[in-house]
Structure formats: C-alpha cells, structure tokens
Amino acid sequence: MLETAIVSGLLYQAALIAGSVLVLLELRLLLVTGRFTTSITHLLSSPFQETPVDEQPILAWVEDQRATIDFSFFDIPRPPLQKRLELRARANRRLHLAFGIANSLTTALPETHKSFMKEASRVINAGDNMRWVELYDLAELHLGRDAESAENLLHLADCTQRLCLTIVLFDNFKVDPRDTPPEVSSFIASEINKQWLRSKGDEMTQESSDLNQALRGLGLRGEDGCPMAPQRVLGLIMPQYETLWRVVLLTFVTAYHRQARPENVERVRTVPQCLGNTEQEAEAVKLAKEGLRLYPSNKRIYRALMTSVCLPFSADVEACHRHERIWGPDALEFRPERFDRLSKLQVRAYFPYSLGQHRCPAYAGFGNRMITMLVVAMSRVFSEKDWMVWFDDDSLDKCSRKTLPTGRDDMGRWLLRRRTGAGR
C-alpha cells in the first residue's frame, strides 16, 4: 500500500542521511482489515546478517524479499502492468539518463516494455545447440588472442568485459570480432564501465557522446534494415552485458583458481556440445547456478514509487543466496553439487533472474548456458596450470577461502599472471 511504501521509504532515506547502517529499524505499516499493524525488522551492519534472527522465522523473511520483487509487498495482488513498470523505472532512472536507454528496466510505458521483451525474446530463442558451439569457438579465439598478445600480465576485468561484449554483440547483431578492430570493442567496454561508474556517483549523468559515436561506427541495422540508434543498441545489450561479465569473472576465478577442484573440470567436459540439450547440459549448467548463487547479477532488486520524492525499497538477493540458515555452514563455498537436490527453503530463497511477471527472459536456460560457456572458455585458455590470479590484496592472495569482493574497483585491480615456464 502507499502508506507502507511512504513510511518505509522515508525511514530508509532518513537512515541514509543519518549514516545509520548499523541498526536501521524498518517499520512496515500493513493495513489489515482496516487496521495498521507494525512489524519491525532489525537490519544489522553485515550484508549477510540482515535477516531477522529472533523476530520471525527465516522463511517469513525470505517471503518478505520475494514480496518486494514481485510487487505484492504493496498489497496489490496483481498490480497492473503500468504500475509495476513505474515502481521499477524510478529506481533505474540513472540508467535512462546515462545511457539513453528505454527498455523494460527503465520505462513506465507498457508499449516500450512489450517491444523490448519481444526483441529480447527473439535473440534469446534464436538458433539451436550449434549456436553454443559457434559462440564458444569465438570466445576461445578471442581469449587466445588476448593471451597471445599479453606479455605476462592481463587485467582480468578488462579481459572479461571485452570477451562478454564481443560475444553479446555477435549473438545480437552478428558483429564478427574477426572483422572488428579489437580496440573498438575495448573502447566500448571501457566507456560503458566508466559511464556506469559516473552514473553511480552522479545520478544526473548524461549520455556519453564518445560511446554513442563508437556504437554508430559499428553500422548496426535492425530487422527493418534501418540504422540502429546507439540508445536502442545499448537498450538491448546492457541487460545482458552488464549482468554477465561480473558473474563470469567471479565464477571463473572461484571455480578454477581459488576453489579449483577436479570435479569442476569434469562437470563441464562436454561443453559446448552439450549446451542446448536440457538433459545433456544438466550437470554443466550447475556451474552457472552456483556462480549466480554466490555472485548474483543484482545483489539487490530495487523498487521505488513514482512520487515527487524517490522512495526506494530493495530485496536483498545476495543475503538470500548466502545465508547459512538457508544454505548451511558451507554457504560461502563454491559447490555446484548442492543443486543436485535443493530443499524447499533453498528453492524459495534462490531467484537470480528475479521473480514473477518481470523475471529476466534469460531465466529459462539461456542465461545459465551463456555463463557456463564463457566461464569454461576462460578456464581452458587461462588454466590454473599456466596462469595465476593476483589480487594485489594480501587478504585475498594469502587466503583462498575468503569470499571475493564484487565491487568494480576491487575487480579492476586483479591480474592474470602467466606462470614461469608456461607456454605461449
């Protein structure tokens, strides 16, 4: 309800202004049979301890997170499409300003949303399992060139961003990396990252003319044969590229360097040939499922009311995916085999592609296949035998069990270093 949103939103803003992250009391006024009832959730300082321990059962807390994501938190059983879009668009306003994109994440217009979903679904559903063989071959070729051109060091984040952008551009628009100068994709990936950071620091950041010019230079055309505006290109690739590269990087480092086990290699032995066949790929894609559990593309999913003041809410996806009371004492360990059998609570607490009517269109298999394919390609080109990851952080370099930080600044310092004696 509106009263619920206003009270929680104002308290959230007040807590930010006061700098009180340690003990934020979130009061939720729920209208029940004409009366308000109050529930108090204690949010502690650690992002993995934001669950109520004594106040209510863990399942109730999980359901609270789900209710925020599927909009039922607002006491509207099935909110109309425009209302759902409004609740989401305000929270993503900075992306509209910084990139000029008008897609399902940033628009309050049902027509724009439906058009984007139709176009995104067309890309996702195109091709067959041979598509994954072609994409894998391109990924391995691209990474091989990176490895060959490097002396002994590679910036891991830059490498992963270029890889993911190259594959997304080819898969969406058939931009062949063999015909595109590598500095072009490098610049576009770098400028997207810079623009993202600018918009985080200043929500009024405007579009980058340099980025738009570089995208025009690709000469992309739509199905109608007309040139595609940079904003339309970004509207299609941003939901894929930006949510993809961080998961790929963190899963690669965790599964094949920090917590490397022979099972992680054997599990994906038939990649890419198995991808696209639901039965044959079942073991392999558990790699992506576990990567998305530990490192969800969106740590929080935000909602905000369309009022004169931004009243934000968020569901803590990362906490749901990592909490020990849900996943056990090994919750922070990379164990794809946990997806052999999930408990009912784990099923409810796992939502890497969001929930409900606004779930990411990649949820039905495409997303897991893409992550698996890219991570496996990286693991074979940059194997632990020939390469090591250097974090420039003693706490990470000396302790392989510590969970990786997920900030852009952190990942920007990580290097791939060729081991002494490794072949080129």
Secondary structure, DSSP 8 states (H G I E B T S, - for coil): -HHHHHHHHHHHHHHHHHT--TTEEEEEEEEETTEEEEEEEEE-SSTTS-S-SSSS-HHHHHHHHHHHHTSGGGS-SS--HHHHHHHHHGGGHHHHHHH---STTT---HHHHHHHHHHHHHHHT-S-HHHHHHHHHHHHHHHHHHHHH-SSEEEHHHHHHHHHHHHHHHHHH---GGGS-HHHHHHHHHHHHHHHHHHHH-TT----HHHHHHHHTTT-B-TTS-B--HHHHHHHHHHHHHHHHHHHHHHHHIIIIIT--HHHHHTTTTTTTTTT-TTTTTTTTHHHHHHHHHS-S-SEEEEEE-SSS-EEEEEEHHHHHH-HHHH-TTTTS--GGGGGS--HHHHHH--TT--GGG--GGGGTHHHHHHHHHHHHHHHHS-TTTEEEE-S-HHHHS-TTS-----HHHHTT-EEEE-TT---
